[in-house]
Each structure stands twice: as structure tokens, then as C-alpha cells.
Amino acid sequence: MHFLCFEGRIVLDTRAEKSKNAYMYILYNIILFVAALIAAPYFLLKIVFTGKYRNSFIQKLGGKQKAILGRLKNKPRVWIHAVSVGEVTAAAPIVASLKKKRPDVDVIFSTSTETGQDMARKFIKDASALIYFPLDFPPVVGKMIKSAAPDVFVLVETELWPNFLRGCDRRGISALMVNGRISPRSYRRYRLTRFLWKGVLKDLDFAGMISSVDATRLESIGMDPAKITVLGNAKYDSLASMVSPVLQEEMARRLNVTAQEKFFVAGSTHPGEEKIIIHVYRELLKTHPDLKLILVPRHIERTGEVCDLLQQAGLNDVIMLSRINGGQQRQGEKVIVVDVIGELFKIYSLASVVYCGGSLVPKGGQNILEAAAWGKVIFYGPSMEDFSAEKDLLEEAGCGMTIRSEEELLNGIRRLLADPEEMKSRGEKGRSVVLDNIGASARYADLISRYVEADV
């Protein structure tokens, strides 16, 4: 009798939990619909007047993609989703490792952004189909999943779309997370809305995380710990494979770089940082008059603002990268402003010393591994929450340096420029860190392959 009562309580609890989840999805879809109504005018204006989102919007609603997916004839199929450029970088070696292990698998690869799609065309050579990820409305999601008919869905890093994952679960499609990471800022948001994510994470079959910190964060917002493991960061594999003398020589030719030129590269800078970089550069010119500056704003629409700052500082010997790409030859200009997406990794190859942005302002930092892969010494501010594990590794090796002010950045760069051998030694140690941490992509490919075998 006690057993029957206990069993009855379990049934009631399960029903209550399902009912709670149903209400959460109703609430989520109401919020999603209202947000779409509010945002629609903005996106329509952008499409009409700037052309932005024009290529992707219809496809995100399921248009034009059925024909692409209809050309796929083979099974099994794995749908891998990477939001934008950073996630595509991490996904590239995973896709390559998966195809090496399972050449019979058709890979459907999706991105959320147009820049991510451009990056995927360059680096995801083994994809059978490239598409845009659908907006998370139930009818759109259902249409896309039906057209793609994947055996396994794989999301790179962390982008949880409740309706899509629910659609996979209802159709018996395994859903995995690879190269999973949860930044401190994202973690705070997830914790505040844990009542939703706990139910959503039940639709995720397994999660391979970058670090134990990321694994703990995922568990704390509702993921079953038995379905989480730490497999490492596939970006190390990607960057190690991308570094090549050929790439460096190609960039040097494009920018008409001489063997004697030295460059200070400031990558992924945010508002407030360019002013600091420009002041530091002007001071460096007093002792190193031949030093050149390459400025790479995080958002290229800010290049006009950056050029205004340079002009106000009396730095008029400036050329835009888009002009060089358009055929204008660089004539030794002291400053290059990068107003083209997807060039930063190659530009780091030319650097003598690097500052990585989003760190002297509270933005959580940017990817410092790209410069480290080229063997460069990297300076960054104290706000590196999104790359804390990478920061710790590079600082232990001596090639990563935290600075807290304009003065510290200036003095740090001066010390290194005065001692080229020390700078080279520190940079090589950073390069070794990247090489020592490769291998994660093969582990993620093994994980995906196990689910392919189980589901086919």
C-alpha cells in the first residue's frame, strides 16, 4: 500500500512537472511573439535601407532552404549549428574530424549570422549543405527539421533555442552540445531564468564542455550532471591548423609590408579603447618612429568614428583595408584601419605586439588565442571574464599580460620592443600553449559518432 502511494506521488509529480513545462513554453512563445512584433520594424528598415539581413531573413523563416536540403539523399545526417564567426572557427576542426571518422555522414551546417555564413563557406569544406538557422517559432522550426531530417543535431558552444530543441526531442533526434561554454555574463542571465532552462535542458541528450567551470555552470542551471563531460576547447585545434607561413606572406603582400616594418596591432577594440590605443601609439612613436599601427574595431560600422579619433590626434597618414582590397596600394602609411570582416586572424601574423580589446572596458574580453597561435605577446585589460581559462594559460606561459591603464600598456610595450629576444621567447611559449592543448575536436567527433551509430 505504501509502495502504491509512493508510486502515485511520482506519477502526480511527473504530471505536475509536465504541466509546469507546458506553461513555461506558452510563456516563452508569448514573449517571443511580442519581441518579434517590437523588433520587426527595425529589421525591415535595415533590410530596405542598408541591405543588412536581406540575404538571411527569408531563409530564417524557412524560405529557399527546402530546395538546398532536398538535394541531400544520403543518411546518416548530422546538423551542426554555429552562431557566428567565433563558433564557426571552433566547429571547423570538429567537422573535419567527424568526416574523417565517418565519411558516410552528410553534414548540414547552419549559422545565425551572414558573417558566420561567409566564414562557413571558407572553412567548412566538408558540409553537404550550408543553411541559416531558423527563427525559433514552432511552425518554422517544424518545417526546417522536417526538411533537414537529421539523425543528430549538434550545437556549438551555447545557444539554447527551446522550441527547436523541443522539436528535436519530439521527433526522436538526439541533440548534443559541443565545445560548450557559458560566460559569466550569460551565466547570470541563465541563473535568473533557471525556471525555463531546467526544462529546456532535458531535451539536450549530452553536453561536451570546454572546462570544469563551464560544466559546473551548466549543471547549476538544470542539466543532469550524468549528461555532462569536459572534452576541451576545439578552437586550439582550429587555430593551430590555420597558422601557416603562406597566410602570413599573403597578408604581407597585400599590405605591401617590408621586412623591417614593425606593427602594433589592436584587435577587436570597443568604444573607449581606441582613444587609449591612439595615445599609447603617439607616445611610442617618440622612441620608435618607424612603428606602425593596425586598428581593428570590433564592429566595422564604427570605422568612421575611429578615423575621426585618429584625425583629432594628428594621425593623418591612414589607409583603410577596404581600399587596399579594392586595388589601392599601401605606400607605407603609418596607420591601417581594418573595415573588413574576417581579416583579424591573418593580421595578427604581422604583429610585433598585440592588444586585445573588450578588456579595458567591461565587455568580458575577446579571443586572445588567435594572436597566441601566431606566437605573439598579448596585452589586455582586467575585463577578461569570457576568456578566463585562456587568460590563465597564457599568463602562466608568460605571453599574456594584464594591464590596468594606459600607462601600464605603454610601459609594457616599451619594455618588449627594447628586448626583441624576450618578446620572441614569450611569444613562442604562447604558441606552445596552443599546440599543447590540441585534440579536443577528435573527442567531439567521437561523441557525435556514438550518437550517430545509436540513432541510425
Beta strands, then each sheet from edge to edge (+ up, - down):
strand 1: 77-81
strand 2: 106-111
strand 3: 129-132
strand 4: 152-156
strand 5: 174-180
strand 6: 206-209
strand 7: 228-230
strand 8: 262-269
strand 9: 291-297
strand 10: 318-320
strand 11: 335-337
strand 12: 353-356
strand 13: 377-380
strand 14: 400-402
sheet 1: 3+ 2+ 1+ 4+ 5+ 6+ 7+
sheet 2: 10+ 11+ 9+ 8+ 12+ 13+ 14+
end
